[in-house]
Each structure stands twice: as C-alpha cells, then as structure tokens.
Amino acid sequence: MIAAPRFPSRVSIREVGPRDGLQNEDVILSTAQKVRLIERLADAGLVLIEAGAFVRPASVPQMADAAEVFAALSRRPGVVYSAIVPNVTGAKRAIAARVDAIQVFLSASESHNRSNVNMSIGQSLAQAADIAALSRAAGVQFEAVVSVAFGCPFEGDVPLERVMDLTARLFDLGAQQVTFGDTTGMGHPGLVHDLTQAFYARFPQERLRLHLHSARGAGLANVLMALHLGVDCFDASVGGIGGCPFAPGAPGNICTEDLVHMLHEMGISTGIDLPALLDVARMLEGMLGRTVPGQTIKAGLCKHLPPDGSPRLP
C-alpha cells in the first residue's frame, strides 16, 4: 500500500499580477486602476503583493508610474508591498517610495541576464551587493530572484550547480529568501524535483520560493511536485496574466485563483478568500478589456469548498 503524501498544512502565496502580470500587457492601466487592483487583492487576503518594478520606463512602460502607485496605496497593516529592482538606481527609487521589500533579480544564464538587464551576471551580483547594503540601511527586506533557473530560452539547460552557486552568493549577501523563476515555462516535475532537492541539500535551513509558469501547461503539476518536497512558498498572478517581455515564449504565470482553488481542495490553507479573489479577476478582465487565462473564473467554485482554505470536516 502506497503511503499518502504529506503536504504542508499552509502555503504562502505572493501575488505578482500587479507587476509580472501587467508588465506583459499591451493595455497600460492607469495609476488609479493599479492601486485599486492592489487594494482589492489585499482585501481578498493576499499579504504578499509585488506591487511594481523600478526599472527603466523606456524598457517597461507598464511600470513607469511605480512610485506614484506606492504613494497612492492605502496600505493594509500586515501586508508586505514589494517591488523588483535590477540595479542600485532602481533600489534607491524603491526605497524613496517606501517599499516594504526589495527583490533584486538576476538570471542563471549570461544570455538572458544581458537581454533582461543589459549586464553580465558578475555585474548584477556587484549591483546586488550594493542593493543589499542600501536595503539594510533603510530597514527594507532584501530578497532575490534567480530567473531562468529551470532553463534559458537562449542557452537551453542551465546547470544545477550554477543555480546553486548563484543562490549561495545571494544568501551570502544577506538575501532573506531566494526565489527560483521558471521564466519561460521550461520546467517539468522532474526538474522541479531535482532543483528543489539540490536546494534543500545545500541550504537546509533556508526556505525556498518558486515562481512557476504554465506556458506549456505544467504549472500546477510542478506545484504538486514541489508540495511533495515540502515547498510552501509560491508566486502566482491574478487571472494568470503576465510573463517576461525579454524572453521568447514567456507568457503563462500560474493563475492565483486556480492555485488557491487546488490548494483549498487539498485541504491546504492559504488565508485567501477565494470568492473575493475571483471578483478581483473579473474586475481585472474589465480593466484589460479581455478574458483572462485563468480556469476557475470560467468553471466556478466547487460548491463544498470553504472560501479561506480551512480544512473541511470529515
């Protein structure tokens, strides 16, 4: 008889729709629309929200008003409003905007790093060191994201050792958490298994976060494999919108409401009000003027499902 798998009892979800989702949209929302989206997500129980990016407006015009968005937010106590930054200039702007957490991002391949931020990996690491120092001085959380950890659209497979060595450098700089990004959806359950096992073998005291994509349909299958291995931190995007504009074939963020629905069905708590989150996804459809890729918004909730993911009574 096969033993039943043991999953985490609760999962932490960081909502990345206001940044990673919107940056790949042709429609550029107004500052007021972005603020409304973020505040509605917080109302639905999301306590980790990636609210913007401090990058060159010419490169990512969808994020040009990041400072204005942070200034206009009515911040809910207990919610961490984070932003991603590629360099010291972006970090200074983020700190001035009073972000709660900074996520520095760099790639596990030279080709993607140069495409994404126009720097070598070594140059990005040097910037990360300065950003870490700025964050400490400002009392801002410092985290890191390793993009294309599951494969690069330019170079193909990325050696596990390179991902782990890069992760070690980031922890040495003081990163409070490192996220592995499946930037173009090249991950599959076997690779998730290998990367996750390698991470825990080398960093047994650290907590891994995964930013997985569904570009090729494997997103939730990859989450399930990660849950088997004890991962309890994931990124997801409301409506399933978004991707990386600097990598071919990058659409397909995991849809937040689809992920939450699956977790709640499994009896795993998230603290998120799923009906309220579906209302946010419907609002987003109106803002974008199109249907979003998420499936739960189309199929509806299972009628017996508790809205907050609390375990069902037998």
Summary of the structure (lengths in Angstrom):
residues: 314
radius of gyration: 18.2
end to end distance: 22.3
largest distance: 58.6
contacts: 1123
relative contact order: 0.15
helix: 43%
strand: 16%
